[in-house]
Amino acid sequence: MSFILLSVDHIIAIHDEVLEPSELQGMAGDKSLEGALLRVDNRLKYGLIDDIYSLAASYAVAISQAHYFNDGNKRTAFQVMDLILDLNGINVIWDVEAVGQKIVLLSQSKLDEADLAQWLRQAVV
């Protein structure tokens, strides 16, 4: 299965778009976005991502839990998740409250990648 993926530079650009000028700019000095995205790459390499929903969830987990940015991690995770779905042919009209709750739970490690992927499958239908 072949997917359209995003680079570190793409994700940083998405972050810069979601961040308001009054919010804390920049990246946490002791964190690695590249390292966080290796999680996605490894899961792809070892066949642990079997569909676009798993891929979108994997990106959302990697970004929301890495806390790479000083501000806007959850918004960036959502935007990347949405873009991955869109680039790979899935256009979603989101229930903003529901997806917001899922991203918050994800960032707090109260929702795992598999559960998010399953929720995405159901939310799109």
Sine and cosine of phi, psi and omega as CSV:
sin_phi,cos_phi,sin_psi,cos_psi,sin_omega,cos_omega
0.00,0.00,0.70,-0.71,-0.05,-1.00
-0.91,-0.42,0.74,-0.68,-0.02,-1.00
-0.83,-0.56,0.42,-0.91,0.20,-0.98
-1.00,0.08,0.80,-0.60,-0.06,-1.00
-0.92,-0.39,0.20,-0.98,0.03,-1.00
-0.90,-0.44,0.55,-0.84,0.03,-1.00
-1.00,-0.05,0.16,-0.99,0.10,-1.00
-0.83,0.55,-0.70,0.71,0.00,-1.00
-0.88,0.48,-0.63,0.78,0.06,-1.00
-0.88,0.48,-0.71,0.71,-0.06,-1.00
-0.92,0.39,-0.64,0.77,0.06,-1.00
-0.89,0.46,-0.65,0.76,0.03,-1.00
-0.90,0.43,-0.64,0.77,0.05,-1.00
-0.89,0.45,-0.70,0.71,0.04,-1.00
-0.84,0.54,-0.72,0.69,-0.03,-1.00
-0.88,0.48,-0.50,0.87,0.03,-1.00
-0.97,0.26,-0.57,0.82,-0.06,-1.00
-0.99,0.11,-0.31,0.95,-0.05,-1.00
-0.99,0.16,0.73,-0.68,0.07,-1.00
-0.99,0.16,0.49,-0.87,-0.01,-1.00
-0.84,0.55,-0.50,0.87,-0.04,-1.00
-0.99,0.15,-0.13,0.99,-0.03,-1.00
-1.00,0.05,0.31,-0.95,-0.03,-1.00
-0.91,0.41,0.90,-0.43,-0.06,-1.00
-0.99,0.13,0.27,-0.96,0.18,-0.98
1.00,-0.02,-0.08,-1.00,-0.09,-1.00
-0.89,-0.45,0.47,-0.89,0.07,-1.00
-0.93,0.36,0.80,-0.61,-0.12,-0.99
-0.90,0.43,-0.43,0.90,-0.07,-1.00
-0.98,-0.18,0.22,0.98,-0.04,-1.00
-0.92,-0.40,0.36,-0.93,-0.01,-1.00
-0.77,-0.64,0.92,-0.39,0.08,-1.00
-0.92,0.38,-0.59,0.80,0.04,-1.00
-0.86,0.52,-0.69,0.72,0.03,-1.00
-0.89,0.46,-0.66,0.75,0.02,-1.00
-0.90,0.44,-0.65,0.76,-0.03,-1.00
-0.96,0.26,-0.31,0.95,0.10,-0.99
-0.88,0.47,-0.47,0.88,0.08,-1.00
-0.85,0.53,-0.72,0.70,0.01,-1.00
-0.90,0.43,-0.74,0.67,-0.01,-1.00
-0.86,0.52,-0.70,0.71,0.00,-1.00
-0.91,0.42,-0.65,0.76,0.02,-1.00
-0.90,0.44,-0.60,0.80,0.09,-1.00
-0.92,0.39,-0.73,0.68,-0.04,-1.00
-0.85,0.53,-0.63,0.77,-0.07,-1.00
-0.99,-0.11,0.25,0.97,0.11,-0.99
0.95,0.33,0.42,0.91,-0.02,-1.00
-1.00,-0.01,-0.07,1.00,0.08,-1.00
-0.91,-0.41,0.92,-0.39,-0.11,-0.99
-0.96,-0.29,-0.14,0.99,0.06,-1.00
-0.41,-0.91,0.06,-1.00,-0.07,-1.00
-0.92,0.40,-0.50,0.87,0.01,-1.00
-0.93,0.36,-0.63,0.78,0.08,-1.00
-0.91,0.42,-0.63,0.77,0.02,-1.00
-0.91,0.43,-0.74,0.68,0.01,-1.00
-0.88,0.48,-0.66,0.75,0.02,-1.00
-0.91,0.41,-0.62,0.78,0.01,-1.00
-0.89,0.45,-0.69,0.72,0.08,-1.00
-0.88,0.48,-0.71,0.71,-0.03,-1.00
-0.88,0.47,-0.67,0.75,0.04,-1.00
-0.89,0.45,-0.76,0.65,-0.06,-1.00
-0.84,0.54,-0.68,0.73,-0.07,-1.00
-0.98,0.19,-0.71,0.71,-0.08,-1.00
-0.93,0.36,-0.53,0.85,-0.06,-1.00
-1.00,-0.07,-0.22,0.97,0.01,-1.00
-0.97,0.24,-0.44,0.90,-0.04,-1.00
0.77,0.64,0.69,0.72,-0.06,-1.00
-0.95,0.33,-0.62,0.79,-0.05,-1.00
-1.00,-0.01,0.48,-0.88,0.05,-1.00
-0.91,0.41,-0.48,0.88,0.00,-1.00
-0.44,-0.90,0.43,-0.91,0.11,-0.99
1.00,0.09,0.29,0.96,-0.02,-1.00
-0.89,0.46,-0.71,0.71,-0.04,-1.00
-0.93,0.37,-0.66,0.75,0.03,-1.00
-0.90,0.44,-0.65,0.76,0.04,-1.00
-0.90,0.43,-0.68,0.73,0.02,-1.00
-0.85,0.52,-0.70,0.71,0.02,-1.00
-0.90,0.44,-0.75,0.66,-0.04,-1.00
-0.88,0.47,-0.63,0.78,0.03,-1.00
-0.92,0.39,-0.70,0.72,0.04,-1.00
-0.84,0.54,-0.73,0.68,0.01,-1.00
-0.89,0.46,-0.69,0.73,-0.01,-1.00
-0.92,0.40,-0.66,0.76,0.04,-1.00
-0.86,0.51,-0.71,0.71,0.05,-1.00
-0.87,0.49,-0.74,0.67,-0.04,-1.00
-0.88,0.47,-0.73,0.68,-0.01,-1.00
-0.89,0.46,-0.41,0.91,-0.02,-1.00
-0.97,-0.25,0.37,0.93,0.19,-0.98
1.00,-0.05,0.15,0.99,0.00,-1.00
-0.91,-0.42,0.94,-0.34,0.01,-1.00
-0.98,-0.21,0.86,-0.50,-0.09,-1.00
-0.92,-0.39,0.69,-0.73,0.21,-0.98
-0.98,-0.19,0.94,-0.34,-0.18,-0.98
-0.99,0.13,0.58,-0.81,0.30,-0.95
-0.99,0.11,0.98,-0.21,-0.17,-0.98
-0.84,0.54,-0.68,0.74,-0.01,-1.00
-0.91,0.42,-0.70,0.72,-0.04,-1.00
-0.91,0.42,-0.73,0.68,-0.02,-1.00
-0.93,0.37,-0.58,0.81,0.06,-1.00
-0.87,0.49,-0.69,0.73,0.04,-1.00
-0.89,0.45,-0.65,0.76,0.01,-1.00
-0.90,0.44,-0.68,0.73,-0.01,-1.00
-0.92,0.40,-0.63,0.77,0.05,-1.00
-0.89,0.46,-0.74,0.67,0.03,-1.00
-0.87,0.50,-0.65,0.76,0.02,-1.00
-0.88,0.48,-0.71,0.71,-0.04,-1.00
-0.92,0.40,-0.41,0.91,0.02,-1.00
-1.00,-0.06,0.11,0.99,-0.05,-1.00
0.87,0.50,0.49,0.87,0.07,-1.00
-0.99,-0.16,-0.05,1.00,0.06,-1.00
-0.67,-0.74,0.74,-0.68,-0.02,-1.00
-0.99,-0.17,0.13,-0.99,-0.08,-1.00
-0.86,0.51,-0.69,0.72,-0.02,-1.00
-0.89,0.45,-0.65,0.76,0.02,-1.00
-0.92,0.38,-0.62,0.78,0.05,-1.00
-0.90,0.43,-0.69,0.72,0.01,-1.00
-0.86,0.51,-0.68,0.73,0.03,-1.00
-0.90,0.43,-0.65,0.76,0.05,-1.00
-0.89,0.46,-0.65,0.76,0.03,-1.00
-0.87,0.49,-0.70,0.71,0.02,-1.00
-0.83,0.55,-0.66,0.75,-0.04,-1.00
-0.98,0.22,-0.57,0.82,-0.04,-1.00
-0.94,0.35,-0.47,0.88,-0.05,-1.00
-0.98,0.18,-0.51,0.86,-0.07,-1.00
-0.91,0.42,0.00,0.00,0.00,0.00
